[in-house]
């Protein structure tokens, strides 16, 4: 056996230094890795020798990539070439589009930890429709109040957490709590930055999809991203223009949905739902999960396992799940068998809350546009310091600007909405994903908005699959839960 490090990410500044020392720029490309790995399936040569060949013949490697990826259709080969991208000066609204791509990694500047300044995007659509003055006036109002609100929230947070405040090491933590509540007043136009790690297959998809979004900022982002990367891996990035499918499908779907709504909405009465509504779950979820567990642990046919699981009495079923969770520790992932049972939630959440939920990219997240008619989320601390009235004045001014801008630049109106404004989200996830969500977001250290939502989701989910979710909780609650359910293991 041989395990060889084939490559790893290096800073582009170091690569520039190599070029200055005479290394040819065309030799510095991740394409050779893709070309070498593509040849594995048809060559008897060792992998490290294939890599040496690709490095010596970059042009030949690129020709091979074009043939294999684009002519033969083996697109997964492009996943072996990985790039790190600095994304600077984009709006929070555009970040929501960027981070829809699930097989990439993102680390974003956090409004929970960083006090933001007056940096924001002024959309070209708003400039062109003569709404820039209204936009700038509203953003300025939001940003001024953000700074004012932080100054009022900071002493309140310290006063409410005296035991933490006595230790200077907790200063940053407590200031962060004040920042995360003050941020509810700043706009989705606020500039941010992020680090992105992406393979060239997903990069090509991102370029194509972003090019179809009817926002000038999205077009600029796609153009700049292509300019920054196309020279590095030209053999793996080819189809970057928006397709008719990407350009027309969603707009046409919106038109059809609007027409159908006009026709049928009067005859449909809908009750005002809670923030987290359980719309669907796998029927007999505990039984289905038990069947998957029996299947993986035996050689029986799945139908046989399903029938056996249905025949288990409650004591036997509990014993089966206790076996699954008996040795689980707080950082252990739930077994993959639990991916066989699903839940679907209809959620109503603030932009601040959504910014955190979208990080859970393995779930299926279908988000509507922001809708001021859904109201806003007011942080409890804002009420506690008597700032709710002023807070709502800012929200009303933001909505006024939104309505005015929407008449002339509908696609760009959401830029002026704040982190307090809400949208509806259709979330489908399996039980294993819910474990992961709960560990992070139901934890006592999680931000209050998403923690509250996650706890509500978890409460409803446990009613329909109590055994499958036996150990689902936040990290801080896991030790106590484990002691209650497995008292004989409390010293383990």
N, C-alpha and C positions, 0 to 999 in steps of 0.2 A: 504493500500500500504506500502511496505517496500523496501527501496533501501539500499543494503548492499555492502560495499567495500569488494570484495572477495579476492583481492590480488593486489600487485603492485611490480614493479621492485625494487630489492634491490641490493646493491653492493656485489659481491662475497666475498670480504674481510670480510664483516659482517657475511656472512654465515660461513666462516671459523672460525670466532670467536665463533659462536654458537656451531660448532663441538667441539672446544676445551673445551667448557663448558659441554660437554656430550650429546648434541643433536645428535641423530643418523643420519648419512649422508643420509641414504635412505629415511628419512622422509622429507628431504629438496629437493623437486622436484616439478616442475610445472605439472607433470603428474596427480597429484590428482585433479587439476582443470579440466583438460580434462576429466578425468574419471567421475567426479561428473556431469559435464555439459552434458556428453553423456547420463547419466541416466535420465535426465530431461524428455525426451520424453516418457519414459515407467514407471516412478515411480510417485506415488501420494505424495511422501515426499517433503517438502520444500527444495529449493536449498541449503540453508545454512546447513541443516541437511545432505544432500547428500555429501557436502564437508567434514563435520565432519567424516562421515563414510569412505570416501576415505582416509583421513589423518590417521585414525586409522588402516587401512588395505591397506598399500601401495602395497604389493604384489598382493592383490586381485584387486586393482585399475589398476595395470599394466597389469594383465591378461585380465581385461575388455577392456583396451585400445587396446591390440593386437587383440582381437576378433572383436571389433567394427570397428577399423580403417583398419585392414589388411584382415580380413576374410569377414566382412560384407561390407567393402568398403566405410564406412562413413568417408572419409579423412578429412572433415572439422573439425572433433573433434580435430585433431592435431593442428588446428589453435589457440586453446585456450591456448596452452603452448608457451610462448614467451621468447626468450633469447636475451641478449645484448652481442655483440661480439666485442672485440678490434681486429682490423686487422692492424698489424704493419709490415712495411718493405716489402710491395708488390709494384710492378711496376705500373706506370700509365696505361700501356697496359693491365695488368691483371685486374685492377679496371674496365675497360670497360666491361669485361666479368662478373665480380661480380655484377655490377650495372644493368645488363640486367634484373634482377629479380624484377618485378614491385611491388609486394606486400610486400616489405621490406622498411626499412628506413635507410638512409645513411647520415652521416655527414663526409665530407672528408677534410683533410688538404689542404688548398687552396694555389695554386701558385700565387694567386692574392694578398695575404696578408702576406705570409711567404716567407722570402728569403731562398731559398733552398741551401744546402751545396752539397758536392760531394758524396752524398749517391745515389747509383744506383744498380740495379740488373744486374748481369752478367749471362745470361742464360746458363744453362748446355749444351744446344745444340751447342752454340757457342764455349764453351770450348772444347767439344768433336770433333769438326770439325777443330780445329786449327786456328780459327779466333779470338781468344781472344785478341791478341796483337792489331790487327786492330780495334777491337771494343773498347778497352780501350783507344787507342790513339784518336779515334774519340770522345768518350764521354768526355775525358779530354779537348779536344779542345772546345767542346760545352760549358762545364761548366766554363772554364776559360773566354770564351767570354761572357757568361751570367753575371758573376760578373763584368766584364769590362763594359758591356753594361748598367747594372744597374747604375753604378757610373756615366756614361755619361748622362743617361736619367733622373736621379734624379734632377740635377740642372735645366735641361730643363723644366721639369714638374712644378717645383716651380716657374720658371720665367714666364711660360705661365699662371699661376694661382695666380697672385700676391695678388688678393683680398682675396683668401683663405689662402695663405701662411702667411699673417700677423697674423693670429690667430694660436697660437701653438697647439690648439686642432685639427687642420686639418693636422698636420704633418704626422700622420699615414695614413690618406686618400691619401695624395699626394704621399707618398712613395709607397703606394699600386699601384697607377697608373703606376709608373715606374717599379715596379716588374712585373705587369701583361703584360707589353710589353717586358721586358727582357726575360720572360719565353718562348717566342717563339723560343728561340735558344736551349733549353734543351730537352733531349730525352724522349721518351716514356718509357725508362728503368729507369727513375728517380724514386727513392723510395718515397712512400707516406704512409699515414696511414688513417684509417677511423674508425668511430664507426658505428656498424651495429645492427639494431634491427630486429629480424626475428622470425617468428613462426616456429614450428617444421615441419609443412607440407612443407613450402617453404625451410626450411633447408635441408630436405631430397632431395628435387628436385635439390637444388643448388649442393649438394654433388654429385649427379648422373650426372648432366650436366657438371660440371667442370671436373669430372673424364674422360669425353670423349674428352676434348680439348687436341690437340696434342702439348702441351707445358709442359715442365718439371715443370715450376713454378706453373701451374694450378694443376698438379698432387700433388705437395707438399702442396699447399693450401688446396686441398680437404682432404688430409690425416691429416693435422694438425687440420683442422676444425672438422673433425670427432673425432679425439682424444680428443679435448677440450670439445665436447658436448655429445658424446655417453653415457657417464656415468650418465649424468643428466636426460636424458629422453629416456632410452633404449626401452621402449615400444612404442615409437612414431617414432623412427628413425630405419628403417630396410633396405630398398632397396636403397643402396648407390653406388652400382657398376654400371658402365656405361652400358647401354643397347646397343644392336646392332643398334637399331633405332638412338640413340644419336651418336654412333661412326661412322656409315657408311653413313647415309643419306646425310649429307652435303658434305663430300668428293666425294661421287658418283654423287651428283648434280653438283659439280664443274667440274668433268670430262665430264659430259654430256653437260654442258653449254659451255665448251671449244671446244668440238667437233662441236657443232652447230654453234659456233662463226666462226670457221674455214670454215665451209661450206657456211654460209650465209652473213657474215659481209661485204664481198666485194660488195654485191649488195644493201647494205643499207647505204645511205648517211645521216649523222646526223650533223646538224648545231651545232656549239659551243653555248651552252646555258648559260644563266646568272646563278649567284650563287643560285638563287631561281626561279625555273621554276614550274608554276602551271600545273600539269599534268592532274588533274581531279577535278571536283567538282560536287556535287549533282545537276542535272538539275533543273532549276526553284527553286533554293534554298530558296529564300525569300518566295515563295508560299508554299513550303514544311514546312518551319519553321512556317509560319502563320497557316497552317493546324494543326500542332502539338499544337500550342497555343490555337486554337479554340477547339481542342479535349479535352485538359486538363481542359478547363473552361466551358465545356458544357456536355450534356449527348448524344450528337449526335454521329453517327457512323463515323469512320475515313474517309471513302470514301465521306460521305456527307460533312465533314469538308474540305476535299481536294477540292471538287468541289466549295464549298463556297469561299474558299481562292482564287481559280482561277478566280472567278467572281468579286472579290473586285477591285474597281478602285484604282488608285495610292493614292488618298487622304485617302481613307478608310484603305488601307494597312499601310500607314504611321502612321495613328492614332492608329492602333493596336500595332505597334512596339513602338510608343511613350508611350503608356500605360505601356508596359513592362519595359521600361527604365526610366520612369519619376522619380521614387524614388530611383533609384540605386545610391549608393555611391561608392567611389573608392575601398572599401574592400568587396563589395557585389559580390558574384558569380553570373554569368549569370544563367538564368533559365535552368533547365535540358532539357526542350523542345528543346533547341538549339542543343542538341546532335543528333538530327535527320537529320542534314545536314552535309556533310563531304567535306573535301578538301584533296587532295594528292599533295605533292610537291616533286620534285627532287632537292636536295640541294647539293651543293659542298662547303665544309667547312674545316677549319683548325682543327687540333686536339684540339687546345685551345677552339675553338668554340663548337666542339662536346662535350667536357667535360662538358659544361653547358647545351647543348640541351638534353643530355641523362638523365638529372635530371627530365625531364618532362615525366615520365614513363607511364602515362595513354595514351599517344599517341602511335601509332604503329611506331616504329623506326627500319628500316631495313638498316643496314650499311654494305657497302663493306669494304674490306681491304684498308689500306692506300696505295695510288698510287702516287709515285713521279712524274709520268707523268702529273699529274694534277697541278703541280707547287706548290708554297708555298705562304703563306700569309705574307706580310711584314707590320708590324705596321706603320702607318703614322708617328709616332714620331721618328721611326728609320730613316726614310727618312729625316725628318726635321733636325736631328742632323748630317746628312751626313754620316750615317753608313750603307747605303744600300749595298754598294760594299762589305764591310767586312762581312756583314750579309749573302750575297749571296755566298761568299766564304765558309762560314761554311755550308751552305745548299748543296753546290756542294760536299764538302768533305763527308757530311752525306750520300748523294745519292751514291757516289762512294763506301763507306763502305757497304751500303745497297745492292748494286748490287753484290759485292764480297761475302757477307755473304749469300745472297739468293741462290747462286749457290750450296752451301753446306748445309745450314740450312734454307730452305725456310720459315718454320713456325716461325722462330725466327728473321728474318731479320728486321721486323718492330720495334723491340726494339731500333734500332739505329736512327730511324727517329725522327724528332723533333715536337714540338707543332705547328710549322708553316706548316708542311706537311698536305696534304689534303686527304679527302676521299669523296665519294659520299654517300648520305643518301636518302632513300625513306621514307618520313614522311607522315603518314596518321593521320589526327586528325579531330575532329568535331568542330563546331563553338564555342561551350562552352569551349573546351580545348584551342582554339586559343585565346579566351578572357584571359584565365589564362596566357598563354605564353606572350601575348602582355603586360599585366599589369606589368610583371616582366622584360621582355627582351627588350621592346620598351621604357622603362623608361630611362630618362636622366642619371640616376645613374648606369644603366647597363653597362657592359663591352662593348666597342665599336664594337667588332667583331660580337658578337651575336645580339647586338642592330641593327646594319646595316642589318644583314640577316633577322631579324624579321620584321623590317620596310619594307623591300622589299616584304616579304611574305604577310604582312598586306595590302600593297598597291594593290597587285594583287588579294587578296581575296575580298577586298571591291568592286572590279569591278564586281564580279559575285554574291555577296550577300550584297549589300549596306545597306539594312534595318536591316538584321540580325546582321550585324557588326557595327551598328550605333554608339555604345559607346565603340568600341574596340580601345584601345590605351594604352600607358604607364601610370603608376600611376601619374607621374608629369603632364601629359597632360590632365588628366581626368577632373579636375575642370574647365579648360578653355573650354573644349569640352562641358561640361554640361551647362555652361553659354550660349554658342552659340546656343545650341539646345533647351534649356529650359530657356529662358531669364527671364520668370516670376518667376522662382524658384531660382534666383541667390542669394537670401538672406536666402534660406532654409539650 
